[in-house]
Amino acid sequence: MTLRYLRIFKEVCEQKSVTKAAKKLFISQPSVSVVISDLEKKYNVKLFMRIHNRLVITEEGQELYTRACNVLNNFDDFETLAFENSSSNFVKIGTSLTIGTFLLPSLLKELQNQNPQAQFKVKIFPKDKIETMLLQGELDFGLVENAVNHSELNALQFYEDKLVAVCASDFDVPQTLNVQELKNFPLILREKGSATRDFFDGYLKQHGIELYPFIETSNPQAAINCTKEGLGITILPLSMVQENLQNKSLRIINLNNVDLKRFYYILSHKQKVFSNLQKNLLSSCEKYFKT
């Protein structure tokens, strides 16, 4: 087993094609095929299957792909630290959509002001995608909503927020509702799988309540815009609608005896080796929201 073998295996997994991987790596297709065959023989495992002329990774192959990503990224981290050159100034940050849309801009500006030598690379994706990228070593750290219970990730709480029910200022709905009464009004919710929706659905399930949205969207700003137009009630983080509450384009609907408080977390891989700059930025993120 060599790093070359791992890089070739990783590329085949990502390209889902031996031919495309060979072109990407500038090597011959037979050379790639030999590497995959050698790996399967050495470890007595089937890494790929061909289904209708498509290359499909097996369950064992997927697990080894994740491990290969970790090994390769850890090696890259080692080289970065060993050389101590300008490349160590690169910092790869990932955030979930809510944090990336409404909290990251001011945070990133502050980090840039404090660390002008840092070169940032930022990814804003759904929470599950950020977790996957951390597990595969593609990010130095991530900022996400809600707790994460993955054995290979460290989670550090850094911010407290809560979900609130809001509507347009002139929307015809009482100032206070029971959660069950929300079913009497059109609901505008984030899509299933988003951190916001999962948290809210978890609360509903815990209390035996079922609600069905009128509009579902993966874009939080779309939910805000539809709500401002008086199309219904939305459930979103307070931090996300703060500006709209201040300019009175939205108002809060009080929900009786409901606690939708939640926390945001800084995630990192347990095997991640941080440079001094990355450690400082990690600490700055934690402190920024506590001042």
C-alpha positions as a Python dict, from the first residue, in 0.01 Angstrom:
ca = {
    (1, 'M'): (0, 0, 0),
    (2, 'T'): (137, 342, -99),
    (3, 'L'): (3, 696, -104),
    (4, 'R'): (-6, 666, -483),
    (5, 'Y'): (-242, 369, -458),
    (6, 'L'): (-465, 560, -216),
    (7, 'R'): (-479, 866, -441),
    (8, 'I'): (-573, 653, -742),
    (9, 'F'): (-839, 465, -545),
    (10, 'K'): (-981, 795, -412),
    (11, 'E'): (-999, 943, -763),
    (12, 'V'): (-1183, 639, -903),
    (13, 'C'): (-1436, 668, -619),
    (14, 'E'): (-1496, 1036, -690),
    (15, 'Q'): (-1504, 1009, -1069),
    (16, 'K'): (-1706, 683, -1062),
    (17, 'S'): (-1504, 581, -1364),
    (18, 'V'): (-1162, 426, -1425),
    (19, 'T'): (-1130, 614, -1755),
    (20, 'K'): (-1213, 954, -1604),
    (21, 'A'): (-981, 891, -1307),
    (22, 'A'): (-697, 803, -1543),
    (23, 'K'): (-748, 1126, -1739),
    (24, 'K'): (-765, 1332, -1421),
    (25, 'L'): (-441, 1177, -1291),
    (26, 'F'): (-266, 1183, -1631),
    (27, 'I'): (-190, 811, -1624),
    (28, 'S'): (-304, 521, -1840),
    (29, 'Q'): (-635, 344, -1786),
    (30, 'P'): (-465, 0, -1750),
    (31, 'S'): (-245, 143, -1471),
    (32, 'V'): (-553, 251, -1278),
    (33, 'S'): (-720, -88, -1331),
    (34, 'V'): (-407, -266, -1203),
    (35, 'V'): (-407, -56, -885),
    (36, 'I'): (-772, -137, -810),
    (37, 'S'): (-715, -505, -884),
    (38, 'D'): (-405, -514, -661),
    (39, 'L'): (-596, -352, -373),
    (40, 'E'): (-884, -599, -405),
    (41, 'K'): (-646, -897, -414),
    (42, 'K'): (-424, -776, -129),
    (43, 'Y'): (-712, -711, 109),
    (44, 'N'): (-951, -974, -28),
    (45, 'V'): (-1232, -722, -67),
    (46, 'K'): (-1457, -613, -354),
    (47, 'L'): (-1427, -234, -394),
    (48, 'F'): (-1646, -179, -700),
    (49, 'M'): (-1921, -352, -896),
    (50, 'R'): (-2032, -296, -1254),
    (51, 'I'): (-2408, -246, -1286),
    (52, 'H'): (-2547, -167, -1633),
    (53, 'N'): (-2199, -51, -1744),
    (54, 'R'): (-2175, 182, -1445),
    (55, 'L'): (-1902, 158, -1181),
    (56, 'V'): (-2069, 141, -837),
    (57, 'I'): (-1870, 149, -515),
    (58, 'T'): (-1948, -127, -265),
    (59, 'E'): (-2028, -68, 101),
    (60, 'E'): (-1677, -187, 194),
    (61, 'G'): (-1532, 39, -74),
    (62, 'Q'): (-1722, 341, 62),
    (63, 'E'): (-1584, 278, 411),
    (64, 'L'): (-1230, 247, 277),
    (65, 'Y'): (-1280, 562, 68),
    (66, 'T'): (-1358, 760, 384),
    (67, 'R'): (-1048, 618, 552),
    (68, 'A'): (-834, 690, 246),
    (69, 'C'): (-950, 1053, 247),
    (70, 'N'): (-848, 1082, 613),
    (71, 'V'): (-504, 933, 549),
    (72, 'L'): (-435, 1154, 248),
    (73, 'N'): (-557, 1471, 416),
    (74, 'N'): (-360, 1395, 731),
    (75, 'F'): (-51, 1348, 516),
    (76, 'D'): (-119, 1681, 345),
    (77, 'D'): (-156, 1842, 689),
    (78, 'F'): (175, 1690, 792),
    (79, 'E'): (350, 1833, 489),
    (80, 'T'): (195, 2174, 549),
    (81, 'L'): (323, 2182, 906),
    (82, 'A'): (660, 2032, 813),
    (83, 'F'): (739, 2283, 543),
    (84, 'E'): (610, 2581, 746),
    (85, 'N'): (574, 2786, 429),
    (86, 'S'): (300, 3008, 296),
    (87, 'S'): (71, 2712, 228),
    (88, 'S'): (21, 2681, 606),
    (89, 'N'): (-178, 3004, 586),
    (90, 'F'): (-466, 2826, 412),
    (91, 'V'): (-773, 2767, 629),
    (92, 'K'): (-1070, 2560, 507),
    (93, 'I'): (-1395, 2642, 689),
    (94, 'G'): (-1737, 2491, 630),
    (95, 'T'): (-2073, 2613, 761),
    (96, 'S'): (-2433, 2500, 745),
    (97, 'L'): (-2671, 2716, 539),
    (98, 'T'): (-2817, 2916, 829),
    (99, 'I'): (-2480, 3003, 979),
    (100, 'G'): (-2325, 3068, 638),
    (101, 'T'): (-2604, 3301, 533),
    (102, 'F'): (-2660, 3506, 847),
    (103, 'L'): (-2365, 3468, 1087),
    (104, 'L'): (-2060, 3392, 876),
    (105, 'P'): (-2022, 3725, 689),
    (106, 'S'): (-1952, 3932, 1000),
    (107, 'L'): (-1745, 3653, 1158),
    (108, 'L'): (-1534, 3607, 846),
    (109, 'K'): (-1469, 3980, 819),
    (110, 'E'): (-1349, 3984, 1181),
    (111, 'L'): (-1125, 3682, 1123),
    (112, 'Q'): (-972, 3846, 814),
    (113, 'N'): (-906, 4168, 1007),
    (114, 'Q'): (-737, 3978, 1289),
    (115, 'N'): (-541, 3746, 1061),
    (116, 'P'): (-453, 3927, 737),
    (117, 'Q'): (-202, 3653, 648),
    (118, 'A'): (-472, 3385, 643),
    (119, 'Q'): (-606, 3261, 310),
    (120, 'F'): (-962, 3136, 360),
    (121, 'K'): (-1150, 2876, 161),
    (122, 'V'): (-1516, 2861, 268),
    (123, 'K'): (-1783, 2601, 191),
    (124, 'I'): (-2152, 2667, 270),
    (125, 'F'): (-2360, 2350, 245),
    (126, 'P'): (-2631, 2159, 435),
    (127, 'K'): (-2519, 2029, 774),
    (128, 'D'): (-2487, 1664, 668),
    (129, 'K'): (-2259, 1764, 379),
    (130, 'I'): (-2035, 1964, 616),
    (131, 'E'): (-2008, 1661, 844),
    (132, 'T'): (-1913, 1439, 549),
    (133, 'M'): (-1647, 1685, 434),
    (134, 'L'): (-1500, 1694, 785),
    (135, 'L'): (-1493, 1314, 804),
    (136, 'Q'): (-1315, 1302, 469),
    (137, 'G'): (-1063, 1566, 575),
    (138, 'E'): (-1174, 1828, 323),
    (139, 'L'): (-1226, 2095, 591),
    (140, 'D'): (-1022, 2214, 888),
    (141, 'F'): (-1334, 2282, 1093),
    (142, 'G'): (-1705, 2343, 1049),
    (143, 'L'): (-1977, 2553, 1210),
    (144, 'V'): (-2315, 2379, 1230),
    (145, 'E'): (-2649, 2385, 1411),
    (146, 'N'): (-2765, 2122, 1659),
    (147, 'A'): (-2562, 1850, 1826),
    (148, 'V'): (-2359, 1598, 1629),
    (149, 'N'): (-2306, 1249, 1767),
    (150, 'H'): (-2042, 1113, 1531),
    (151, 'S'): (-1766, 924, 1707),
    (152, 'E'): (-1492, 1072, 1488),
    (153, 'L'): (-1589, 1437, 1535),
    (154, 'N'): (-1524, 1677, 1822),
    (155, 'A'): (-1805, 1926, 1893),
    (156, 'L'): (-1755, 2253, 2082),
    (157, 'Q'): (-2061, 2462, 2168),
    (158, 'F'): (-2012, 2826, 2070),
    (159, 'Y'): (-2352, 2995, 2026),
    (160, 'E'): (-2706, 2978, 2161),
    (161, 'D'): (-3008, 3051, 1945),
    (162, 'K'): (-3375, 2953, 1932),
    (163, 'L'): (-3639, 2890, 1671),
    (164, 'V'): (-3927, 3138, 1655),
    (165, 'A'): (-4258, 3148, 1472),
    (166, 'V'): (-4289, 3466, 1265),
    (167, 'C'): (-4535, 3615, 1018),
    (168, 'A'): (-4586, 3940, 829),
    (169, 'S'): (-4678, 4231, 1057),
    (170, 'D'): (-5029, 4251, 913),
    (171, 'F'): (-5090, 3875, 884),
    (172, 'D'): (-5423, 3775, 1039),
    (173, 'V'): (-5315, 3548, 1325),
    (174, 'P'): (-5337, 3586, 1706),
    (175, 'Q'): (-5032, 3709, 1895),
    (176, 'T'): (-5018, 3384, 2091),
    (177, 'L'): (-5085, 3027, 1974),
    (178, 'N'): (-5053, 2672, 2094),
    (179, 'V'): (-4827, 2469, 1866),
    (180, 'Q'): (-5124, 2252, 1762),
    (181, 'E'): (-5301, 2565, 1634),
    (182, 'L'): (-5029, 2619, 1373),
    (183, 'K'): (-5208, 2359, 1160),
    (184, 'N'): (-5485, 2613, 1105),
    (185, 'F'): (-5250, 2842, 912),
    (186, 'P'): (-5032, 2798, 601),
    (187, 'L'): (-4681, 2700, 708),
    (188, 'I'): (-4359, 2789, 528),
    (189, 'L'): (-4082, 2554, 643),
    (190, 'R'): (-3726, 2459, 557),
    (191, 'E'): (-3685, 2131, 372),
    (192, 'K'): (-3661, 1797, 552),
    (193, 'G'): (-3299, 1719, 628),
    (194, 'S'): (-3206, 2078, 710),
    (195, 'A'): (-3086, 2138, 1066),
    (196, 'T'): (-3370, 2382, 1133),
    (197, 'R'): (-3642, 2146, 1005),
    (198, 'D'): (-3494, 1842, 1181),
    (199, 'F'): (-3487, 2025, 1513),
    (200, 'F'): (-3848, 2145, 1478),
    (201, 'D'): (-3971, 1806, 1356),
    (202, 'G'): (-3797, 1645, 1652),
    (203, 'Y'): (-3991, 1867, 1891),
    (204, 'L'): (-4321, 1790, 1714),
    (205, 'K'): (-4258, 1416, 1718),
    (206, 'Q'): (-4168, 1427, 2088),
    (207, 'H'): (-4507, 1586, 2160),
    (208, 'G'): (-4710, 1379, 1916),
    (209, 'I'): (-4789, 1669, 1683),
    (210, 'E'): (-4809, 1652, 1302),
    (211, 'L'): (-4787, 1963, 1085),
    (212, 'Y'): (-4778, 1980, 706),
    (213, 'P'): (-4618, 2277, 527),
    (214, 'F'): (-4776, 2481, 253),
    (215, 'I'): (-4429, 2571, 120),
    (216, 'E'): (-4100, 2387, 170),
    (217, 'T'): (-3770, 2543, 66),
    (218, 'S'): (-3397, 2481, 99),
    (219, 'N'): (-3340, 2857, 80),
    (220, 'P'): (-3396, 3034, 415),
    (221, 'Q'): (-3418, 3373, 245),
    (222, 'A'): (-3700, 3240, 26),
    (223, 'A'): (-3888, 3139, 342),
    (224, 'I'): (-3844, 3491, 481),
    (225, 'N'): (-3954, 3658, 158),
    (226, 'C'): (-4267, 3442, 127),
    (227, 'T'): (-4355, 3515, 489),
    (228, 'K'): (-4306, 3890, 443),
    (229, 'E'): (-4556, 3875, 156),
    (230, 'G'): (-4820, 3738, 395),
    (231, 'L'): (-4826, 3385, 255),
    (232, 'G'): (-4808, 3218, 594),
    (233, 'I'): (-4610, 3150, 911),
    (234, 'T'): (-4249, 3032, 913),
    (235, 'I'): (-4030, 2876, 1182),
    (236, 'L'): (-3674, 3002, 1167),
    (237, 'P'): (-3379, 3084, 1396),
    (238, 'L'): (-3411, 3415, 1577),
    (239, 'S'): (-3067, 3522, 1451),
    (240, 'M'): (-3194, 3480, 1095),
    (241, 'V'): (-3498, 3709, 1129),
    (242, 'Q'): (-3358, 3967, 1371),
    (243, 'E'): (-3325, 4238, 1108),
    (244, 'N'): (-3680, 4179, 984),
    (245, 'L'): (-3814, 4206, 1337),
    (246, 'Q'): (-3630, 4533, 1386),
    (247, 'N'): (-3767, 4689, 1067),
    (248, 'K'): (-4112, 4541, 1150),
    (249, 'S'): (-4154, 4352, 823),
    (250, 'L'): (-4205, 4045, 1044),
    (251, 'R'): (-4342, 3989, 1394),
    (252, 'I'): (-4305, 3705, 1640),
    (253, 'I'): (-4597, 3479, 1727),
    (254, 'N'): (-4564, 3354, 2082),
    (255, 'L'): (-4599, 2977, 2114),
    (256, 'N'): (-4738, 2865, 2451),
    (257, 'N'): (-4512, 2650, 2668),
    (258, 'V'): (-4265, 2584, 2389),
    (259, 'D'): (-3887, 2583, 2429),
    (260, 'L'): (-3712, 2574, 2092),
    (261, 'K'): (-3371, 2681, 2222),
    (262, 'R'): (-3076, 2518, 2047),
    (263, 'F'): (-2699, 2549, 2017),
    (264, 'Y'): (-2446, 2586, 1739),
    (265, 'Y'): (-2122, 2388, 1738),
    (266, 'I'): (-1769, 2407, 1604),
    (267, 'L'): (-1684, 2066, 1460),
    (268, 'S'): (-1344, 1917, 1384),
    (269, 'H'): (-1209, 1572, 1311),
    (270, 'K'): (-1052, 1404, 1614),
    (271, 'Q'): (-745, 1315, 1408),
    (272, 'K'): (-705, 1665, 1265),
    (273, 'V'): (-362, 1823, 1324),
    (274, 'F'): (-402, 2202, 1345),
    (275, 'S'): (-140, 2461, 1256),
    (276, 'N'): (-91, 2747, 1502),
    (277, 'L'): (-290, 2977, 1274),
    (278, 'Q'): (-579, 2731, 1254),
    (279, 'K'): (-577, 2694, 1634),
    (280, 'N'): (-596, 3071, 1674),
    (281, 'L'): (-885, 3098, 1428),
    (282, 'L'): (-1069, 2819, 1604),
    (283, 'S'): (-1035, 3005, 1932),
    (284, 'S'): (-1142, 3332, 1770),
    (285, 'C'): (-1462, 3172, 1639),
    (286, 'E'): (-1550, 3052, 1986),
    (287, 'K'): (-1483, 3391, 2147),
    (288, 'Y'): (-1649, 3602, 1877),
    (289, 'F'): (-2004, 3509, 1974),
    (290, 'K'): (-1938, 3537, 2347),
    (291, 'T'): (-1842, 3905, 2337),
}
